[in-house]
Amino acid sequence: KVRKSENRELWEDGDPTLKGSKYLWLYREGNLPEKHRDRFAALQALHLKTGRAYALKEALADLWDYQSPGWARKYWVRWYFWATHSRLRPMIEVARMVQNHLAGVMNFFAHRITNAVAEGLNSKIATIQKMAYGFRNKGHFRTAVLFRCGGLQLYPRTHPEPG
């Protein structure tokens, strides 16, 4: 949102600086392809709002490297202060949203467990539902979900293969 609004402001002034840079800002710092590094460095040197938002994004990603809940919380407090004083409305909104769910976020550091498996299963079920364009009844849908997510075989082997 920061890049989009800043790009709009620059275009109104006749400045195409951010044109075509959308995907550059989505790369993590270490994953930026060599062919884009010069342009990205030039954009960062301009000290745009988008560059500040990128720095905040990269810094927040470093939160997940902490092993201790205490150190993670200290890092979060510093990052939250930085984000809420950045004068970037979208970043302030993100910081407040995460702050509202901070207890759940901090649970990750205590248990090192995410809900990724549940999210993956939900995605698979949603795909099954889309593929069928709706089922006649809940029983058919349940059967399809159990079949796809349960690892069942359409033609199960009844006898072991010789050899």
N, C-alpha and C positions, 0 to 999 in steps of 0.2 A: 504494500500500500504506500509505503514511503517513496519508493522509486517511481511508482505510477503517478503520484501527485506531484512529485518534484519534476518529473519529465513533462507533465502537462504545463507546469509553471514555466519551465525553460522554453518549451515550444511557443508559448504565448509571447515570449520575449525574442523569438526567432533563433533560439539556441538549440541545436540538435545533439548536444553533448551525450545524452543518455540513450539516444536512438540505437536500438539493436543490442542493448546491454542487459536485457532482462535476465537471460540465463547465466551470464557471468556472475551475477550476485548470488545465484543459488548454489554455486560450487562451494565446497569446504575449502579452506585455505590451502591445504596440501594436495587437493585433487584437481586444481585448476590446470587444464592442458597447457603445455608449453606455448602453443600457437596463440593463446589468448593472454599470456602473462604481461606483455608490454602494454596492451590496451588497458588491461585491468589496473596495472600500476599507475598509468596515466590518469585513469578515472579516480583512483584513490587519492592521488596527489592534489586533486581539485577541491578536496575537503567539502564534499557535498553532503547533504542530509542522508542520502542513500549510503554513503560511506560510513557514517556514524551508525546507521541501522545495521549495516553489515558487521561492523565491529561488535555491536551488542549481540548479534546472532551468534557470531563465532565464540564470544566469551561465554554465552549461555551454554553452548555445546560442551565447553570444558567442565561444566558442573558434573557431568556424568563420569568423569575420570576419578572423582574422589571416592575413597574407600570407607571413610569414617562419616557417620551421620553428623557428628559435631562440626567437622571441617566443611562438609557440604553445606550445612546451614550457615556457617560464617561466610562462605563464598556467596551463597544466595543473598544474604543481607547486603553485601557489597554490590553485587550485580543489580539487585532490586533498586538500591539507592541510585546507581548510575542510570538505570533505565528510566526511573520515574523523574529524574532531573535532566533527561536528554532533550526535552522539548519536542519529542517526536510522538505525536498522539497515538499512532498504532503501536509503538513500542511500550508506551505507558499502559495501554489497554492489555497487551499481552502480559506484562509484568503483574498487573493487578489480577488477571485471570489465574495465572500460576499461583500467585499469593493466596488466592481463595481456595486453591486445591493443594496447598503446600503440605498438609499432613500426608496426603496420599503420595506426593512426590518424594517426601522424606522417607516413607516406608520402603522405597526402593533401596535406599542406602543401608537400611537395617536388615533387609531380607534378600536383596539382589534378585528379586523375582518381578517379572513384568506380566502384563495381561496379553502379551503378544499371541500366545497360543489361542486364547479365547477369541481375540480379534480375528485371527486367521480362520478359525472355525466359523465365526459369524459371516465372514466374507465368502467362504465356500457355500454356506447355506443360502446366502443372498444370490449367489451365482446360480445355484440349482433352481431357485424360485424364478429368476429371470429367464432361464433356459426353457422352462415349462410354460411360460406366460400364464401362470396361475394353474392351480390344480382343481379338479372337480370337488374334492373333499380333503379334509385334513389328513385322513388316513393315507391317501396316495402321496401327499407331500411328505409325511412322516416316513413312509417306506423309502422314498427317493433319498431323503436325508440320511437315513440309517444305511442305505446301500452305498452311497457315495462317501460318507464320512466314516463308515465302519470298516472300510477296507475289504468289503465283500467282493467275491468274484462272480461274474455272470455265469461262467461255466466252470465251477469248481472241479478240481481233480478228485476223483473218487478213489483212485488207486495210485500208489507210488510208481514213478517211472522206473522201468527196468534199467539196471546197470549201475 
